[in-house]
Amino acid sequence: MGEYLDGTLPRRQRRAVEAHLFACAACRRELEAMRRTLALVTSLPRRELSADFDQALRARLTAADRGRRANAPSRRDGLAGFLLPFRERHLRAPWPSALRRLAPAGALAAAALAVAVWNLQPFPGLHPASQRAPAYVATLVHEHQLLKAGSDMNVTVVRHNLEGDLLGDGEEE
Amino acid sequence: MICSRLAALSLLLLAAAPLRAQDARDALIHSIEMESRVSYAGIQTTVVTDRGKSRSSQQVVKRMAPDKLRIEYLAPAGQRGELVIDDGQHLRHYIPSLKVVEEGPSRVQRSLQHQQSRIRDVRAGKVNATLTSETMLLGRPVTVITIAPAQPGRPVRTLWLDRATGVTLQITDQTPGGRTSVTSFVQIDFVPILGPAEFQLPPLRGVTVVPESLGKPISVQRARQTAHRLWGGMPEPAQLPPGFRLTSAHQLSYHGQPVIALRYTRGRDDLSLFVSASAGEPFSAPMQRGINVVQHPIGGILVTLVGSLSPAELEAILASLRFPGGPGGTPPPPASRRPLR
């Protein structure tokens, strides 16, 4: 989602995200929340850093890392040891530009989003092909399902029960 | 003598016409004003007829003043258990068969927000309403009003308005395309016992929340006219598997571009044919159990078939498409197209 917001996601993956976003209100809300958070953070006043800030920060990080390594699991320590190389690689990986100053909040948001996406299967029994479908096709499949479920009858019933629609505010045709 | 009587009768009729229009306007204004003041609960039926084929539903409708609405479907079997709840902030439609909740802004609230402007429109004569009759329905005195459409192609509406409460006990829409829809209460209670809990969706597990449907039902004739205007014609299959019938038509919008859908059914089998002027790539894949998709750009339009048939059957239907509006049944020439996102 970070890469999607940064606009750095490859075209095919971007389409897949958009297809999912089109059909998933929860993820759209999540995306909007991330956008707002980013906008808020980027609107904060910038402070000039001291000349030795970078050097001092690196020194403190190195010292902290040494302390952690002393208590860290070794490669023989089961799952924690197995995950060690992945953890180290990801700790070294650069953050997306806009999220650099947002690491803690970003990590929380990303975790929440991952849980939301994990829990929100678009439709029961969804075939993996639908994840690759263009957003337009995904939308039409959704519409097809709604029509099958009688949503057009529902449109008529709802309109007939709303005073505003009786005078043509949302008329058919 | 006869001439003078006829002239007198004409004068009486001429004088009566504005009165009847005024009566119709008064009844409409009363109905609009009462919208946010009346609570009721009742059982309602809706029958939609198009091209000789009818579909019907039965639903329990509850309205709690000022801004809450609940519709619970009893029939048909495929819709039983569906729930529409407008709590004054959101309209949510729970579809158990899909495990989906459609969500959109409150329609009741929108209706109430436009209450004053609608009353102004009626007062100003912008709504062409006439009093048809005064009669009884469900043992209650009602005023029957006919509203002529302001624009061609829209339906003629007839409303049976309860004289005491202003509630619409029956409504009939008759489109020029021949689609008719009738919704009427078969039972109604104006002193219902209602609580706020009835206007909240119960906790639902494993459902997906999606935006409300983008489509609206239109007559088949209207779909063909619209497609003809937009793309020179509506492609329709010359060959369909035995038993399939064209049952309904719909208009959708995708990123502001119109999409027309024709729906064919055969028992539980179904097929939706979507047409738009957008640029898209050929696509063919099973989407999920029981749903396949085939998509091809043809001439200046993009045709997408979605249905329970096999991809090979969908391809065969796609190959048999004819353009009634086009010369010799050929597709229209390519038009300027926008790529789909």
Boltz contact constraints between the chains, C-beta under 6 A:
constraints:
  - contact:
      token1: [A, 23]
      token2: [B, 210]
      max_distance: 6.0
  - contact:
      token1: [A, 25]
      token2: [B, 103]
      max_distance: 6.0
  - contact:
      token1: [A, 25]
      token2: [B, 209]
      max_distance: 6.0
  - contact:
      token1: [A, 25]
      token2: [B, 211]
      max_distance: 6.0
  - contact:
      token1: [A, 26]
      token2: [B, 209]
      max_distance: 6.0
  - contact:
      token1: [A, 120]
      token2: [B, 208]
      max_distance: 6.0
  - contact:
      token1: [A, 124]
      token2: [B, 99]
      max_distance: 6.0
  - contact:
      token1: [A, 125]
      token2: [B, 288]
      max_distance: 6.0
  - contact:
      token1: [A, 125]
      token2: [B, 289]
      max_distance: 6.0
  - contact:
      token1: [A, 126]
      token2: [B, 288]
      max_distance: 6.0
  - contact:
      token1: [A, 127]
      token2: [B, 286]
      max_distance: 6.0
  - contact:
      token1: [A, 127]
      token2: [B, 287]
      max_distance: 6.0
  - contact:
      token1: [A, 127]
      token2: [B, 288]
      max_distance: 6.0
  - contact:
      token1: [A, 129]
      token2: [B, 285]
      max_distance: 6.0
  - contact:
      token1: [A, 129]
      token2: [B, 286]
      max_distance: 6.0
  - contact:
      token1: [A, 129]
      token2: [B, 287]
      max_distance: 6.0
  - contact:
      token1: [A, 130]
      token2: [B, 287]
      max_distance: 6.0
  - contact:
      token1: [A, 135]
      token2: [B, 341]
      max_distance: 6.0
  - contact:
      token1: [A, 136]
      token2: [B, 340]
      max_distance: 6.0
  - contact:
      token1: [A, 137]
      token2: [B, 283]
      max_distance: 6.0
  - contact:
      token1: [A, 137]
      token2: [B, 293]
      max_distance: 6.0
  - contact:
      token1: [A, 140]
      token2: [B, 274]
      max_distance: 6.0
  - contact:
      token1: [A, 140]
      token2: [B, 304]
      max_distance: 6.0
  - contact:
      token1: [A, 140]
      token2: [B, 306]
      max_distance: 6.0
  - contact:
      token1: [A, 141]
      token2: [B, 287]
      max_distance: 6.0
  - contact:
      token1: [A, 141]
      token2: [B, 306]
      max_distance: 6.0
  - contact:
      token1: [A, 143]
      token2: [B, 215]
      max_distance: 6.0
  - contact:
      token1: [A, 144]
      token2: [B, 272]
      max_distance: 6.0
  - contact:
      token1: [A, 144]
      token2: [B, 306]
      max_distance: 6.0
  - contact:
      token1: [A, 145]
      token2: [B, 98]
      max_distance: 6.0
  - contact:
      token1: [A, 146]
      token2: [B, 213]
      max_distance: 6.0
  - contact:
      token1: [A, 147]
      token2: [B, 263]
      max_distance: 6.0
  - contact:
      token1: [A, 148]
      token2: [B, 270]
      max_distance: 6.0
  - contact:
      token1: [A, 149]
      token2: [B, 95]
      max_distance: 6.0
  - contact:
      token1: [A, 149]
      token2: [B, 97]
      max_distance: 6.0
  - contact:
      token1: [A, 149]
      token2: [B, 98]
      max_distance: 6.0
  - contact:
      token1: [A, 150]
      token2: [B, 78]
      max_distance: 6.0
  - contact:
      token1: [A, 150]
      token2: [B, 79]
      max_distance: 6.0
  - contact:
      token1: [A, 151]
      token2: [B, 213]
      max_distance: 6.0
  - contact:
      token1: [A, 152]
      token2: [B, 217]
      max_distance: 6.0
  - contact:
      token1: [A, 153]
      token2: [B, 57]
      max_distance: 6.0
  - contact:
      token1: [A, 155]
      token2: [B, 216]
      max_distance: 6.0
  - contact:
      token1: [A, 156]
      token2: [B, 48]
      max_distance: 6.0
  - contact:
      token1: [A, 156]
      token2: [B, 181]
      max_distance: 6.0
  - contact:
      token1: [A, 157]
      token2: [B, 46]
      max_distance: 6.0
  - contact:
      token1: [A, 160]
      token2: [B, 171]
      max_distance: 6.0
  - contact:
      token1: [A, 160]
      token2: [B, 183]
      max_distance: 6.0
  - contact:
      token1: [A, 161]
      token2: [B, 61]
      max_distance: 6.0
  - contact:
      token1: [A, 162]
      token2: [B, 107]
      max_distance: 6.0
  - contact:
      token1: [A, 162]
      token2: [B, 111]
      max_distance: 6.0
  - contact:
      token1: [A, 163]
      token2: [B, 32]
      max_distance: 6.0
  - contact:
      token1: [A, 163]
      token2: [B, 35]
      max_distance: 6.0
  - contact:
      token1: [A, 163]
      token2: [B, 111]
      max_distance: 6.0
  - contact:
      token1: [A, 164]
      token2: [B, 111]
      max_distance: 6.0
  - contact:
      token1: [A, 164]
      token2: [B, 114]
      max_distance: 6.0
  - contact:
      token1: [A, 167]
      token2: [B, 118]
      max_distance: 6.0
  - contact:
      token1: [A, 167]
      token2: [B, 127]
      max_distance: 6.0
  - contact:
      token1: [A, 171]
      token2: [B, 154]
      max_distance: 6.0
  - contact:
      token1: [A, 172]
      token2: [B, 216]
      max_distance: 6.0
  - contact:
      token1: [A, 173]
      token2: [B, 153]
      max_distance: 6.0
  - contact:
      token1: [A, 173]
      token2: [B, 154]
      max_distance: 6.0
  - contact:
      token1: [A, 173]
      token2: [B, 175]
      max_distance: 6.0
  - contact:
      token1: [A, 173]
      token2: [B, 218]
      max_distance: 6.0
  - contact:
      token1: [A, 173]
      token2: [B, 222]
      max_distance: 6.0
